[in-house]
């Protein structure tokens, strides 16, 4: 029996609970090397891509929002499973969480309140999947972010799915079964290519599925991720925090967020900051990103 191809595009809506401004996401993406290639011209939809949860097929999304805090319209390419795709893009732009109490953090911590007022509606933008985060961690090691962005862009353009969404063609990270076949990648050492093969194998085994990592919990997921070739403590935390939709865990391995929090309160970054970090609950991950962006 011949398999039915997915429709060209499907669509749906996401309803923010709490502050959300898509223009803040656009601004963040324009300065974030892993996704900056998707930055559109003003007034165009924001296009993002992801490797689909489960089978890692290419997905493309085009997001529009008429007003801050209003509904987000999403056009989807690459699948006919619209609910699953909407759930994934909701996680990617942090709309999978009821954040109506997020402003309360700014009331408890006035310094954070000033940052929230300066960037209203900003929520974290995540990697499309743990698989893509792990690839970025391997590629970006010991090279500049600009070089890493070029390598990952070329990998997508030469070996990834090509999808048309909202009138533009976009390219998605190669599926793991394709990545596993590459003997060489321009700009990467042989060792990094071997590490990418290990990431592909882990993805094919289900070890990089969001559901699997969430089931392991923070400590278990980090320990499992450290078992991947080329993934140390920093990127084990990065994969966990930057692709699994974690909301309330301060990134202890991220010195810029810690330094910014200390500076806002007239302290040294080496001082104990547990009292300040506790006050950021239940949004310690989100406020850490806010600190990084404003710093």
C-alpha positions in Angstrom: 0.0 0.0 0.0 1.4 3.4 -0.9 2.0 5.8 2.0 0.0 9.0 1.9 2.2 12.1 1.8 1.4 14.8 4.4 -0.5 17.8 3.1 1.5 20.8 2.0 0.5 22.7 5.2 -1.9 22.5 8.1 -2.7 25.2 10.7 -3.8 25.8 14.2 -3.7 28.3 17.0 -1.9 28.6 20.3 -3.5 30.6 23.2 -0.9 32.1 25.5 -1.7 31.9 29.2 0.1 34.9 30.6 2.4 37.5 28.9 3.7 36.6 25.4 4.8 38.8 22.6 5.9 37.1 19.4 7.9 40.2 18.5 10.1 39.5 21.5 10.7 36.0 20.2 11.6 37.4 16.8 14.1 39.8 18.4 15.7 37.0 20.4 15.9 34.6 17.4 17.6 37.3 15.3 20.5 37.3 17.8 20.6 33.6 18.6 23.0 31.9 16.3 21.4 28.4 16.2 18.1 29.9 14.8 19.2 33.3 13.4 19.0 32.0 9.8 15.2 31.9 10.2 14.8 35.6 11.1 12.3 37.1 8.7 11.9 40.6 7.4 9.5 42.8 9.5 5.8 42.0 9.2 6.6 38.5 7.8 5.7 35.4 9.8 8.3 34.1 12.1 9.5 30.8 10.6 11.1 28.1 12.8 12.0 24.5 12.2 12.4 21.3 14.3 13.1 17.7 14.1 9.8 16.0 15.0 9.4 14.4 18.3 9.6 10.6 17.8 10.6 10.1 14.2 12.8 13.2 13.6 11.1 14.1 10.3 11.5 17.7 9.3 8.9 20.2 10.5 8.5 23.9 9.6 6.3 26.5 11.4 5.2 30.0 10.5 3.9 32.0 13.4 1.9 35.2 13.5 0.3 37.2 16.3 -1.9 40.3 15.8 -1.3 41.7 19.2 0.8 40.9 22.3 -0.8 38.2 24.5 -3.2 37.4 21.7 -3.6 34.1 19.9 -0.7 32.8 17.9 -1.6 31.4 14.5 0.6 28.6 13.4 1.1 27.2 9.8 2.7 23.8 9.9 4.6 22.0 7.1 6.0 18.4 7.1 3.3 16.4 8.9 -0.5 15.8 9.0 -0.3 15.3 12.8 -1.3 18.8 13.6 -1.9 18.3 17.4 1.6 16.8 17.9 3.2 19.6 15.8 1.4 22.3 17.7 2.5 20.7 21.0 6.1 20.8 19.8 6.1 24.4 18.6 4.4 25.4 21.9 7.3 23.9 23.8 9.8 25.5 21.4 8.4 29.0 22.1 7.5 28.2 25.7 3.7 28.5 25.2 3.3 25.0 26.8 3.1 26.5 30.3 0.5 28.6 32.1 2.5 31.7 33.0 -0.2 33.9 34.4 1.8 34.1 37.6 5.1 34.9 35.9 4.8 38.7 36.7 4.6 37.8 40.4 8.3 37.1 40.3 8.9 40.7 39.4 6.8 41.8 42.4 8.9 39.7 44.8 12.2 40.7 43.2 12.0 44.3 42.0 15.2 44.1 40.0 13.6 41.3 38.0 10.4 43.3 37.7 12.4 46.0 35.9 13.7 43.5 33.4 10.3 42.1 32.8 9.0 45.6 32.2 11.8 46.2 29.7 11.1 43.0 27.8 7.3 42.4 28.2 6.1 39.1 26.8 9.6 37.6 26.4 9.6 33.8 27.0 12.5 31.4 26.3 12.9 30.2 22.7 14.3 26.6 22.8 16.0 24.3 20.3 13.5 22.3 18.3 14.5 19.0 19.9 17.2 17.5 22.2 18.6 15.9 19.1 19.2 19.3 17.5 20.6 20.7 20.8 23.1 17.8 21.0 24.2 18.5 17.4 24.8 22.1 18.2 26.8 21.2 21.3 29.1 19.0 19.3 29.5 21.3 16.3 30.0 24.5 18.4 32.7 23.1 20.6 36.0 25.1 20.3 34.8 27.2 17.3 33.0 30.5 17.0 29.2 30.7 17.1 29.3 32.1 13.6 31.3 29.1 12.3 28.9 26.7 14.1 25.9 28.4 12.6 27.4 28.1 9.1 28.1 24.4 9.5 24.7 23.6 10.9 23.0 25.7 8.1 24.9 23.9 5.4 24.1 20.5 7.0 20.4 21.4 6.8 20.6 22.8 3.3 22.6 19.9 1.8 21.2 17.0 3.8 18.0 18.0 5.6 14.3 18.1 4.6 13.3 21.1 2.4 9.9 22.4 3.3 7.7 25.3 2.1 5.8 27.3 4.7 4.2 30.7 4.5 5.6 31.4 1.0 9.3 30.5 1.8 11.5 27.5 1.6 13.3 26.4 4.8 15.7 23.6 5.6 15.6 21.3 8.6 18.4 19.5 10.5 19.2 16.2 8.8 17.3 13.2 10.1 19.6 10.9 12.2 19.5 8.1 9.7 21.0 10.6 7.2 23.5 12.2 9.6 24.7 8.7 10.4 25.8 8.1 6.8 28.0 11.2 6.4 31.7 10.4 6.3 32.8 14.0 6.4 31.3 17.4 7.1 33.1 20.5 5.8 34.4 22.6 8.7 34.4 19.7 11.2 37.2 17.4 12.3 36.9 13.6 11.9 36.4 13.3 15.7 33.4 15.7 15.6 31.9 13.7 12.7 32.2 10.5 14.9 30.5 12.4 17.7 27.7 13.3 15.4 27.3 9.7 14.5 26.9 8.9 18.2 24.3 11.6 18.5 22.4 10.1 15.5 22.6 6.6 17.0 21.2 7.9 20.4 18.4 9.7 18.6 17.5 6.5 16.7 17.5 4.6 19.9 15.1 7.0 21.6 17.7 8.3 24.0 17.1 11.9 23.0 13.3 11.9 23.1 11.8 14.6 25.3 9.5 12.1 27.0 12.4 9.8 27.8 14.5 12.6 29.3 11.7 14.0 31.3 11.0 10.6 32.7 14.6 10.4 33.9 14.3 13.7 35.7 17.0 16.4 35.9 19.8 14.3 37.5 19.0 11.2 35.5 18.8 13.0 32.2 22.0 14.8 32.7 23.8 11.6 33.7 22.5 9.8 30.6 23.4 12.7 28.3 27.0 12.8 29.7 27.3 9.3 28.4 27.2 10.6 24.8 30.5 11.0 23.1 31.4 14.7 23.1 28.8 15.8 25.6 30.2 17.0 28.9 28.5 18.6 31.9 27.9 21.9 30.2 26.0 20.5 27.2 24.3 17.8 29.2 22.7 20.6 31.2 22.2 22.6 28.0 20.3 19.8 26.3 18.1 19.3 29.3 17.3 23.0 29.9 17.2 24.3 26.4 15.1 21.7 24.7 12.9 19.8 27.2 10.7 22.7 28.4 12.2 23.1 31.8 10.7 26.1 33.6 12.1 26.1 37.2 15.8 25.1 37.3 18.6 27.7 37.5 21.5 26.9 35.2 24.3 26.6 37.6 26.8 26.1 34.7 25.7 29.4 33.1 28.0 32.1 34.5 26.4 35.1 32.7 23.0 34.6 34.3 24.6 34.3 37.7 26.8 37.3 37.2 23.9 39.4 36.0 21.8 38.4 39.0 24.6 39.3 41.4 25.3 42.6 39.6 21.6 43.6 39.9 21.8 43.1 43.7 25.2 44.7 44.2 26.9 41.4 44.9 29.9 39.6 43.5 29.3 36.7 41.2 31.3 34.4 43.5 29.1 35.2 46.5 26.5 32.7 47.6 23.3 33.6 45.7 21.0 30.8 46.9 18.7 33.3 48.6 18.2 35.3 45.4 17.8 32.2 43.2 15.2 30.9 45.6 13.1 34.0 45.1 12.9 33.3 41.4 10.8 30.2 41.9 8.8 28.9 40.1 10.5 30.5 37.0 14.2 30.0 37.7 15.0 28.8 34.2 13.0 31.6 32.5 14.4 34.4 34.6 17.9 33.0 34.0 17.4 33.6 30.3 15.9 37.0 30.9 19.1 37.8 32.9 21.3 36.6 30.0 19.4 38.5 27.4 19.4 41.8 29.3 23.0 41.3 30.4 
